[in-house]
């Protein structure tokens, strides 16, 4: 009898540990490259990126091979998109622009089978041959929602009362835009709101997440964020530029 693959990232969060998520343009080959490192999860981009339903099975298989948790950012709070993503093999979802407690509950309702929610009854790719799949899927599916609008900040205390959400992810880009500081994620007002939201999430006993880089990683760990995503593209550019600088220096 087959067993459902354990969601190692979710289990680390439940143990109070930090989870590192690799994000950026991802292919199956890149998943294999990043899986040589100690990332806990791979972020598959279906909101802003090209990932579509037909891509999810093979991309998540690549994650499965290397024991990484596959997390797909869907494009909106849409019941069908959420459970179809999970049916296709994702171990977790990240849902953008969740601005109210009602929307947060709708995410849970779509991602969990009964008695928790009303996810459409179907045995996902992960569930083939698994006894008690529905119960086990409820236990292993990771749900994260993105707090990225002023409306969500204003409703945060009510949103945080929603059960079965594993991480509340504070995203600076859209937050800055909704505050009237488009493209200025490091504007002092944006940083202040972002930091307070993370602290409020932690104070409520929930898991806070955010996007980090080498310059602010320690700060966000210090204030309690534990679900951390990082884009690999700046590392590529920095490494390539270093190489090109050395080439140029050899000609001078």
MODA-V107051 format. One record per backbone hydrogen bond with DSSP energy under -1.0 kcal/mol. CO is the residue of the C=O (numbers start at 0). NH is the residue of the N-H. If there is no record, write none. Layout:
CO|NH / CO|NH
This chain:
5|7 / 6|10 / 7|11 / 8|12 / 9|13 / 10|14 / 11|16 / 12|15 / 18|227 / 19|39 / 19|40 / 20|229 / 21|42 / 22|231 / 26|30 / 27|31 / 28|32 / 29|33 / 30|34 / 32|35 / 33|36 / 39|68 / 40|21 / 41|70 / 43|72 / 44|50 / 51|54 / 51|55 / 54|58 / 55|59 / 56|60 / 57|61 / 58|62 / 59|63 / 60|64 / 61|65 / 62|67 / 63|66 / 68|41 / 69|90 / 69|91 / 70|43 / 71|93 / 72|45 / 75|77 / 77|81 / 78|82 / 79|83 / 80|84 / 81|85 / 82|86 / 83|87 / 84|89 / 85|88 / 86|124 / 90|141 / 91|71 / 92|143 / 93|73 / 94|145 / 99|103 / 100|104 / 101|105 / 102|106 / 103|107 / 104|108 / 105|109 / 106|110 / 107|111 / 108|117 / 111|118 / 112|115 / 112|116 / 123|126 / 126|129 / 131|135 / 132|136 / 133|137 / 134|138 / 135|139 / 136|140 / 141|92 / 142|165 / 142|166 / 143|94 / 144|168 / 145|97 / 146|170 / 148|152 / 149|153 / 150|154 / 152|155 / 154|158 / 155|159 / 157|160 / 158|161 / 166|144 / 167|208 / 168|146 / 171|175 / 172|176 / 173|177 / 174|178 / 175|180 / 176|179 / 180|183 / 183|186 / 186|190 / 187|191 / 188|192 / 189|193 / 190|194 / 191|195 / 192|196 / 193|197 / 194|198 / 195|199 / 196|200 / 197|201 / 198|202 / 199|203 / 200|205 / 201|204 / 206|167 / 207|225 / 207|226 / 208|169 / 209|228 / 212|216 / 215|219 / 216|220 / 217|221 / 218|222 / 219|224 / 220|223 / 225|18 / 226|209 / 227|20 / 228|211 / 229|22 / 231|235 / 232|236 / 233|237 / 234|238 / 235|239 / 236|240 / 237|241 / 238|242 / 239|243 / 240|244 / 241|245 / 242|246 / 243|247 / 244|248 / 245|249 / 247|250
